[in-house]
Amino acid sequence: MSTIYESDIEKFVIELFQSQGRTFLEVEQREELRGQDYTQSLLLPKLQEAINRLNPAIPEHARQDGYKHFIGLDTRNLSESNELFHQMMTE
């Protein structure tokens, strides 16, 4: 029986996502997008880019409002944040 290492699983998952058209960002790229706030789990420039790419027919001010609502969720309680996010998406 061979040993499976965490790095093997990580490599497999990265390759799987890349085969599905996802982009893997190296640590340096993520740090550059994150800026100086290392507690930030969202890559805000990528979020803004995705909102604009996925919603081209929506007016710019509406996309900005959605962005502000999304990043303004209180993340101290993950369960409540998820609930708020889903409520926001169904309104």
Backbone bond lengths (Angstrom), bond angles and torsions (degrees), N, CA, C in turn:
res aa  C-N    CA-C-N  psi(-1)  N-CA   C-N-CA  omega(-1)  CA-C   N-CA-C  phi
1 M - - - 1.460 - - 1.525 108.69 -
2 S 1.327 115.79 128.12 1.462 118.98 -178.63 1.519 110.55 -88.86
3 T 1.300 113.99 155.95 1.463 120.78 -179.79 1.524 109.85 -87.17
4 I 1.316 116.24 136.56 1.459 121.62 175.87 1.523 107.67 -105.74
5 Y 1.313 114.99 125.85 1.456 120.91 -179.45 1.527 110.19 -101.71
6 E 1.315 115.25 156.28 1.465 120.51 178.18 1.525 110.61 -56.80
7 S 1.317 116.96 -38.76 1.470 120.51 -179.71 1.532 111.47 -63.45
8 D 1.342 117.42 -32.52 1.469 120.69 176.63 1.524 110.98 -65.67
9 I 1.323 115.69 -42.43 1.465 120.68 179.27 1.518 109.95 -66.40
10 E 1.338 116.00 -43.63 1.459 120.42 178.78 1.533 110.64 -58.90
11 K 1.327 116.91 -46.87 1.463 121.07 179.71 1.525 110.51 -61.23
12 F 1.325 117.51 -43.67 1.457 121.52 178.85 1.531 111.36 -60.13
13 V 1.331 117.02 -46.39 1.469 121.06 -177.97 1.528 110.66 -65.85
14 I 1.325 117.07 -41.56 1.470 120.31 177.59 1.522 110.02 -60.08
15 E 1.327 116.47 -46.49 1.468 120.15 179.38 1.530 111.53 -63.98
16 L 1.326 116.66 -38.37 1.459 120.90 178.12 1.523 110.56 -61.82
17 F 1.333 117.02 -49.23 1.458 120.55 179.37 1.523 111.33 -63.26
18 Q 1.334 117.35 -40.22 1.459 119.66 178.88 1.525 110.99 -64.13
19 S 1.333 117.52 -35.73 1.465 120.42 178.15 1.526 111.42 -67.38
20 Q 1.335 116.83 -18.29 1.460 121.94 178.21 1.527 111.52 -97.17
21 G 1.335 116.07 10.19 1.457 120.61 176.61 1.514 114.69 89.98
22 R 1.307 118.06 7.29 1.472 121.09 178.39 1.527 109.78 -80.26
23 T 1.308 115.69 156.69 1.455 121.64 178.57 1.516 109.46 -108.10
24 F 1.316 116.15 130.64 1.461 120.90 176.29 1.514 108.45 -96.57
25 L 1.320 116.19 128.46 1.463 121.18 178.45 1.522 109.24 -103.13
26 E 1.312 115.82 128.50 1.462 120.70 175.34 1.530 108.57 -67.35
27 V 1.320 115.48 163.28 1.464 121.69 -177.13 1.527 110.76 -53.24
28 E 1.309 117.13 -44.90 1.465 120.86 -177.84 1.525 111.43 -61.62
29 Q 1.328 116.26 -39.16 1.466 120.43 179.09 1.527 110.66 -66.71
30 R 1.337 116.89 -41.57 1.468 120.28 178.99 1.520 110.52 -65.47
31 E 1.317 117.19 -41.78 1.463 120.08 178.96 1.523 111.54 -62.90
32 E 1.320 116.22 -39.63 1.464 120.10 178.63 1.527 110.88 -63.00
33 L 1.324 117.47 -41.90 1.469 121.39 179.42 1.517 111.96 -71.68
34 R 1.319 116.48 -31.28 1.457 121.12 -177.86 1.525 110.82 -76.20
35 G 1.301 117.44 -28.17 1.455 120.83 -177.30 1.519 110.18 79.47
36 Q 1.300 116.22 -149.29 1.465 120.88 -177.10 1.523 113.63 -84.96
37 D 1.321 117.49 -8.97 1.468 121.19 -177.90 1.522 110.14 -90.24
38 Y 1.331 116.52 91.38 1.457 121.36 -176.55 1.527 112.91 -75.56
39 T 1.328 116.98 -7.53 1.469 119.50 175.73 1.531 110.51 -85.34
40 Q 1.331 116.22 -11.38 1.462 121.22 -177.58 1.528 109.33 -73.89
41 S 1.333 116.30 118.17 1.460 119.45 179.50 1.524 111.77 -87.74
42 L 1.316 117.13 -21.54 1.464 121.17 178.02 1.521 109.99 -88.84
43 L 1.301 115.53 141.01 1.456 120.20 171.92 1.527 105.52 -94.15
44 L 1.327 115.17 91.71 1.459 121.73 -169.63 1.528 114.16 -56.02
45 P 1.339 119.84 -41.26 1.475 117.97 176.91 1.534 112.18 -61.22
46 K 1.334 117.09 -36.71 1.468 120.89 178.43 1.528 110.57 -68.68
47 L 1.333 116.71 -38.20 1.457 120.76 177.66 1.527 110.10 -62.06
48 Q 1.335 116.49 -48.03 1.466 120.57 179.75 1.523 110.94 -61.31
49 E 1.319 115.93 -41.74 1.468 120.97 178.51 1.532 110.91 -61.47
50 A 1.324 117.12 -43.01 1.465 121.23 -179.35 1.530 111.08 -66.87
51 I 1.318 116.88 -42.51 1.472 120.13 178.58 1.527 109.80 -59.17
52 N 1.311 116.81 -45.33 1.465 120.69 -179.54 1.531 112.01 -67.33
53 R 1.333 116.64 -40.25 1.461 120.64 -178.69 1.530 111.81 -68.53
54 L 1.336 116.33 -39.61 1.459 120.69 -175.63 1.527 113.75 -83.21
55 N 1.322 117.35 -15.44 1.463 120.99 -175.58 1.526 112.25 -131.29
56 P 1.315 118.75 52.75 1.465 119.73 -174.93 1.531 114.00 -66.09
57 A 1.322 117.55 -23.71 1.467 120.35 -177.19 1.525 112.49 -84.45
58 I 1.313 117.05 -11.42 1.469 121.20 -179.02 1.529 108.32 -85.12
59 P 1.325 117.48 136.97 1.470 119.81 179.91 1.538 111.89 -56.58
60 E 1.319 115.36 148.24 1.474 121.91 -177.63 1.532 111.97 -53.49
61 H 1.334 117.81 -43.97 1.464 120.08 -177.68 1.529 110.81 -63.75
62 A 1.321 117.96 -33.70 1.466 120.84 178.70 1.529 110.51 -70.76
63 R 1.340 116.32 -38.64 1.472 119.42 176.78 1.518 110.65 -64.51
64 Q 1.337 116.48 -39.55 1.469 120.35 178.22 1.530 110.95 -65.29
65 D 1.329 116.87 -40.21 1.464 120.39 176.90 1.526 110.72 -61.14
66 G 1.337 116.51 -44.07 1.460 120.41 178.11 1.512 111.93 -61.26
67 Y 1.326 116.58 -42.35 1.463 122.15 177.50 1.524 110.27 -59.94
68 K 1.334 116.39 -47.19 1.470 120.66 -178.92 1.524 111.58 -63.86
69 H 1.325 116.96 -40.32 1.461 119.85 177.16 1.519 110.76 -63.29
70 F 1.328 116.06 -43.88 1.455 120.83 -177.27 1.521 111.54 -63.09
71 I 1.330 117.74 -47.85 1.460 119.69 -177.62 1.522 111.70 -76.88
72 G 1.333 117.22 -14.58 1.454 120.47 -179.75 1.515 114.14 -87.60
73 L 1.342 117.12 0.40 1.460 118.77 178.99 1.517 110.13 -63.14
74 D 1.308 116.69 138.53 1.469 122.31 178.33 1.526 108.03 -74.84
75 T 1.327 116.35 112.33 1.456 119.85 -175.61 1.531 113.04 -97.45
76 R 1.306 117.77 13.69 1.469 118.58 177.84 1.513 111.19 -68.19
77 N 1.330 116.52 -28.69 1.458 120.59 178.02 1.521 107.37 -125.04
78 L 1.316 116.01 106.20 1.460 120.96 -173.70 1.521 112.24 -58.76
79 S 1.319 117.04 -41.25 1.460 120.67 -178.77 1.531 110.95 -62.36
80 E 1.319 116.81 -45.61 1.466 120.56 179.09 1.528 110.76 -66.10
81 S 1.332 116.66 -39.05 1.464 120.11 179.02 1.519 110.79 -62.67
82 N 1.333 116.85 -42.75 1.457 120.19 177.75 1.520 110.90 -61.63
83 E 1.327 116.40 -42.50 1.462 120.50 179.61 1.526 110.51 -63.39
84 L 1.340 117.05 -44.59 1.464 120.77 177.97 1.523 111.25 -61.10
85 F 1.326 115.94 -42.42 1.455 120.11 -179.74 1.521 110.57 -61.65
86 H 1.332 117.57 -46.50 1.456 120.29 -178.24 1.526 111.45 -68.04
87 Q 1.332 117.46 -34.56 1.464 119.32 175.43 1.523 109.92 -63.78
88 M 1.329 115.18 -42.87 1.461 120.53 -179.57 1.529 110.47 -62.16
89 M 1.326 117.63 -38.97 1.455 121.08 -176.64 1.526 112.75 -74.39
90 T 1.333 118.05 -21.77 1.456 120.26 -179.00 1.531 112.41 -96.82
91 E 1.290 117.79 -4.59 1.476 120.45 179.79 1.497 111.35 -77.08
